[in-house]
Amino acid sequence: MPYAIMGGASWLAYWMDKQAAIAGRWRISEAGLHGLDAVFGIIGGLLAQQVFRHKTSKPGFAFTTGGIAFLHGLVLVGMASGALSYVELLTLFE
C-alpha cells in the first residue's frame, strides 16, 4: 500500500506538468519526472501518462520510463520473494 501511495507524488507531478503544458507555463523537466518515478514509484507515473495522454508520444521518454518500471519490478519481485529486504534496499542508498 505505501508503494501505491508514494506513486501519488508522481501522478501529481504529471498532472501539474500537463496543466502547465496546456497553459504554456513553466514545466517540470523530463529528468525531474523520471526522478520522481524512480524515487516515489513508477506506478503513479505510468497511470498518469495514460490517463492524461502526457509524454506518451516521446520514444526516448518512454524508453527511460520502461527502464525505471523494469527496475521497480525487479525490486518488488525481490522483496515479495524474500530475496531482498526493505533494510537491504535502504542500504543501497547510504
Secondary structure as UniProt FT lines:
FT   HELIX           2..23
FT   HELIX           30..40
FT   HELIX           42..52
FT   TURN            56..57
FT   HELIX           59..81
FT   HELIX           86..91
FT   TURN            92..93
//
